[in-house]
Amino acid sequence: MEIGIYYSAITDAWKFFKKYAERLPISDSEWQQVIGEASEITKQYDSCMAFAAKELVNKVNELERLNDEIKRKAC
């Protein structure tokens, strides 16, 4: 098992999260881009795809939570 691939998956997930967290709030039309990019990143990790997918799903869920919180405060 190469541990470096896990490090790369975590790093890419963090960069993905940071990219979109800095753009909050995310519009409904932008969510397709967010989901598509998360999917593309996941596909890069054949040997640890389940791990990468879980990392990215967690980041997408957190972005959604933060986005909803911002929208609630704006009302």
C-alpha positions in Angstrom: 0.0 0.0 0.0 1.3 3.4 -1.0 0.4 5.9 1.7 1.3 8.9 -0.6 -1.8 8.4 -2.6 -3.9 9.0 0.5 -2.0 12.2 1.2 -2.7 13.3 -2.4 -6.4 12.5 -2.0 -6.6 14.5 1.2 -4.7 17.4 -0.3 -6.8 17.5 -3.4 -10.0 17.4 -1.3 -8.7 20.3 0.8 -7.9 22.4 -2.3 -11.4 21.6 -3.6 -13.0 22.7 -0.4 -10.9 25.8 -0.1 -11.7 26.8 -3.7 -15.4 26.7 -3.2 -15.5 27.9 0.5 -14.0 31.1 -0.7 -16.8 31.6 -3.2 -19.7 31.1 -0.8 -22.5 31.5 -1.3 -22.8 29.1 -4.2 -25.7 29.6 -6.5 -28.0 26.7 -7.5 -26.6 26.7 -11.0 -23.0 26.5 -9.7 -23.7 23.3 -7.7 -23.5 21.2 -10.9 -19.9 22.5 -11.3 -19.1 21.6 -7.7 -20.5 18.1 -8.0 -18.8 17.5 -11.4 -15.4 18.7 -10.1 -15.7 16.4 -7.0 -16.5 13.5 -9.3 -13.5 14.2 -11.6 -11.1 14.4 -8.6 -12.4 11.1 -7.3 -11.8 9.4 -10.6 -8.1 10.3 -10.3 -7.7 7.8 -7.4 -8.1 4.3 -8.7 -6.3 2.6 -5.9 -8.2 4.5 -3.1 -11.3 5.6 -4.9 -13.7 4.8 -2.0 -11.4 6.8 0.4 -11.2 9.8 -2.0 -15.0 9.7 -2.6 -15.7 9.8 1.1 -13.3 12.8 1.6 -15.0 14.7 -1.2 -18.5 13.8 -0.2 -17.7 15.2 3.3 -16.4 18.4 1.7 -19.4 18.8 -0.5 -21.7 18.2 2.5 -19.9 20.9 4.5 -20.0 23.3 1.7 -23.7 22.8 1.4 -24.2 23.3 5.2 -22.2 26.5 5.1 -24.0 27.7 2.0 -27.4 27.1 3.6 -26.3 28.9 6.8 -25.2 31.9 4.7 -28.5 32.0 2.9 -30.5 31.7 6.1 -28.7 34.7 7.6 -29.3 36.7 4.5 -33.0 36.5 4.9 
